[in-house]
Amino acid sequence: MLRIGKLTDYATVILATLASERARLLDATINASQIAERTGIAAPTVSKLLKQLTRAGLVKSTRGTRGGYQLARSPDDISAASILDALEGPIALTDCSVGTGHCCLEHSCQVGRTWQRLNVAIRKSLSEISLAQLAGLDARAPGGPIE
């Protein structure tokens, strides 16, 4: 089964919370404790994920009494692919999906090109879904069948 990790799922919930906060109050910051309370995710996990999301450039932090976290850019400009890249690394269905030279069977493999095409298609689909859509802030929110 192809499945994202629980921490990636939690990170998406955290980002959706930040996106909702941004929609409610432009440029508002929210602290880690508030995010933990709103999402039901344990505070240590929220803090850990916020650090990763900040390092990846998806979130920015502000220190001080009025400090906290906010999205580094618009929810429309953050794709599902960039969220996965930040938490899981580049999408790769198989070793050969990453590119040439990553698989010992490459010279005799009959299926590598097809896996690479599938990987590109999945990456493209994930790149077309924004955080705004994931958070339900966009009227074009995904929900119907994939075309």
N, C-alpha and C positions, 0 to 999 in steps of 0.2 A: 504494500500500500504506500502510495506517495502521500506524505503528510508533513506539514510544517510542525516545528517543535512548539511545545507549550509556551516557552518564553517568547517566541515570535508572536504567538497568538496574544499573549499578555501585552506585548509591546504595541501591537495594533490597537488594543483596547485603550491603552494609555494615550497613544497618538490621537485616537478618536475623541477622547476626553479633552485633550488639548485643542483639537479642532473645534469642538463644540464650544469651549470656553472662548476661543478666538471669535467665533461667530456671534457669541453673546456680547462680549466686551472686547473690542478690537485692542490688540496689544496688551491684554491682561496677562498677568503671570499667575501661576498656581503652584503651591509648594507640594513637595512629595507626599506629605501627610494628607493633604486634601485630595490628592490623586488617589492615594490608597483607600481613603474613606469612600470616595465616589465610585471607585471601580470594584472594591472588595478584594483587591490584590494585596497581599501582605506588604507592609512598608519596606522591609529589606529588599524584596524582589523589585518593587517600584524603583527604589533608589539605584539598584544595580542596572536596571533597564534604562533609566534616565541617563546614566553615565554612558552606556553604550550608544544610545540615540544621540547624545550630545557629541560624542566622538565621531559619529557618522555624519554629523552636520544636519540632522533632521530636527533637532531640538536645540534651543539655546537657553543658557541659564543666566540668571542675574542674582548676584549676592546682595546681602543686606536685609534689613527688616521688611522691606517691601519686595524682596526678591522672590524668585521661584523659577518656574520653567514655562516656556512657550514654544510654539513651533518656530523653526528657523525660517520657514517660507510658507507660502499659502498652501492650504490643504489640497488645492487643485494642482499644485506643482510637486506634490509628493506622491509617487506611484507605489502600488503594491510591490512592484519589483524592487524599488529602492529600500523598502522596509525589509523585504526578505534578504537583500544583499547585506544590509546593516547587521542583521541578526544571524543569518545562516551562511552568508558568503554567496558567491555567484551560483546561480541555478545550474545544476548539472544532473541530468537524469542518469547518465553513465559517465565513466571516465573519459570516453572519447567525445562526449558532449562538450567538454571544456575546450577542446581543440586537438590538434595533432600532437603526438608525442607523449600522451598521457596513458596510453594503454599498450600492454605488451602483445595484444592480439591484433593490433592495428593493421599489420601487413597482410593478414589473411582473413580479416573480418568481412563478412558479407552484410552486416546490419548496421554498421557504424554510421553511415551517411543518413540512414533513416532516423536513427536516434538523434543525430545532430539536427535534422529538420524538425523533429518533434520538440526538441529543446528550444529551438529558435521560435517556434509557434507559441509555446507556453510562455516564454520570456516576453514576446510581443503582447500577448493577452494580459499579462501581469503589468506591463508598462502602460497599458491603456486604461487601467483602473486606478483612479485617484483616491487619496485618503478622504477627500470630500465625499466621494461615492461610498466608500467603505463606512464612513461615519453617518451616512444618511443625510448629508447636508446638501446634496446635489440631486436635482430632480431626475437626473439620468442614472440614479443609483442602480447598481446591478441587482437583478432579482429574477429576471426572466431567463429563458433558455439562452445558452451561449450559441451564437451564430457561427 
